[in-house]
Amino acid sequence: MCRIAGIFTKYANNNNISDWAKLMADAMHRGGPDDAGLYLSDDEKVAFSHRRLSILDLSSAGHQPMYSSDKQIVISFNGEIYNFKAIKSKLETLGYNFKTNTDTEVIIAAYQTWGENAFSNFQGMFAFLLHDNIKNEIYIVRDSLGIKPLYIYEDNYQYIFSSEIRAIEALPIRLTENPNWEMYFLAFGFIPEPNTVYENVKMLPKSHFLKINTHNGHSETVKYTPNKEIDTLNLQNLTQELNKKLSESVKSHLVSDAPIGVFLSGGIDSSLISIIASKYQEKELKTLSLNFDIEAYNESDYQQIIVDKIKSNHVNEIITFSDFETAIPDYLYALDQPTSDAINTYFVSLAAKKSGLKAVLSGLGADEIFGGYPSFSRANFLSFLHHFIPNFILKIFGKLSIAKFKKFEYLSISDDLGIYLCNRGIFSPTEISNFLGIDLSMFYKKLEPLAINSETKNKDNFDKTAWYETNLYMQNQLLRDSDVMSMWHGIELRVPFVDLNMLDFVNQIPSKYKNTKLQKKLLIDSFSVDLPQKIWNRKKKGFTLPFQVWIGKSAEIMNTLNQNPAYFTILSEFKMGKVHWSRIWILYLLTIWKQKIKDRTLLY
């Protein structure tokens, strides 16, 4: 796991692009504290830089950018290829002699053997830059599930690529503000891909690669189809098959030459990952939990049940309001885009670093595919309102005083995106219109490009909800936030539930087996022998900090928001307990980012 950056310019760059590439890598040094490297092509049109977090083959043999034996192929790679050993064995039978134990060299060899078709064979989380000096082509490639980020800046035959926006911000180039980012942020709580806060910086879509000809500057973005295991779904042995699939995924995610552990919240998902990991980990497994000095948010009793069961080496980190207040400046600096979440991952990744870990497994992804959120139980009701209540009535909800009723206004959007935003949206269209001073019709118009979705057309309400939770919420918020915050602390975060074969298997299962009164019953039944009843037979509790208490006590947050008269009413309602903390937190981040973007866009 690393941080990568690169530059291509069609013409010789008088600014010395190797200096630019190094500047970008240095801006991301927190994500790659173990080593650094630089590549400059002979014609000085291409430069790659790298910051390394050593996970596989901890020796200097894993140094990047890495070259093929003939020096004609060079790569800067971020991520993990979990099936690299299988690919390596196949390549060895074809006569390839490997010099390292890294998955990076496997990517080079696979590309040399199969060309672009190699990308479909990689299972894992990855983003990489590859320069083929023979074909005079650059490939910028992102994994099929979008776990690892890859940003692209383009301007007049100049392309800049990086793992983080901060690396692009570090360069003396003109960045223009995305005129829609504030609207997206207030609606979603994040900025949906491929958008960013800058108009001329985009996220490369998952399961795509950008190919650039270094002679003429011609480029094209290509979608590739990942190769999947072809399994015939056996409904008679469904629980056994699911047990096997998740166990195989966890086992593959444990491959590491550096210390690895598991985030343990005490819920079903992280408990399962911990239990399975303990069976495959040769040494004593390390588990890591966050708890708080407010009893209502303390889950240590449930965590201890799993710790006692698997006999793990457990670390329990207690977070206080003082820790939260002190961390705010560093947290804000760690972010390269505003998000309504991520601070919980900030703290748990910090705890992992302090405990000596380099990589951790997380239960992220299970709720999205097995129906663990309230959005699944609300799906039928909201779908009914969406299809049978006239739009002019739905839009009236935006004028009501209760926040959760205000969001019914989203149901007037023709696509199922309206149902998603009614469930997940932070502010209603009317509120956003008022905050930003934009016409309400303009808000709907700007939302239209995001509402076009053919993939849920023939799905039932459960599977539609799962698609949106996976491809909007998990994709844009949970995965991105986890990558940003874990790497900020030099930690690699792995997500066994978000695995190509695992997801393909679960997506084949008819929704009636997943849409049950007891949420995630199929997952529970698949591990009934191992999972203690006390873990699943209780009210679900999400992993969140005691924000409702802490935000109100924060002088930094309250003083910042009190400077804007438009927020007086909502702040007053928050103090009376009528407003959820997320709405206050987002307004605070909005205020910070407006100033930050203004400062950056005025530089050049």
Buried (B, 14 or more C-beta within 10 A) or exposed (E): BBBBBBBBBBEEBEEEBBBBBBBBBBBBEBBBBBBBBBBBBEEBBBBBBBBBBBBBBBEEEBBBBBBBBEEEBBBBBBBBBBBBBBBBEBBEEEEBEBEBBBBBBBBBBBBBBBEBEBBBBBBBBBBBBBBBBEBBBBBBBBBBBBBBBBBBBBEEBBBBBBBBBBBBBBBEBEBEBBEBBBBBBBBBBBBBBEBBBBBBBBBBBBBBBBBBBBEEBEBEEEEBEBBBEEEEEEEEEBBEBBBBBBBBBBBBBBBBBBBBBBBBBBBBBBBBBBBBBBEBBEEEBBBBBBBBEBEEBBBBEBBBBBBEBBEBEBBBBEBEBEBBBEBBEEBBEBBBBBBBBBBBBBBBBBBBBEBEBBBBBBBBBBBBBBBBBEBBBBBEEBBEBBEEBEBEEBBBBBEBEEBEEBBBBBBBBEBBBBBBBBBBBBBBBBBBBBBBEBEBEEBBEBBEEBBEBEEBEEBBBBBBBBBBBBBBBBBBBBBBBBBBBBBBBBBBBBBBBBBBBBBBBBEEBEBEBBBBEEBBBBBBBBBEEBBBEEBBEEEEEEBBBBBBBBBBEBEEBBEBBEEEEEBEEBBEBBEEEEBBBBBBBBBBBBBBBBEBBEEBBEEE
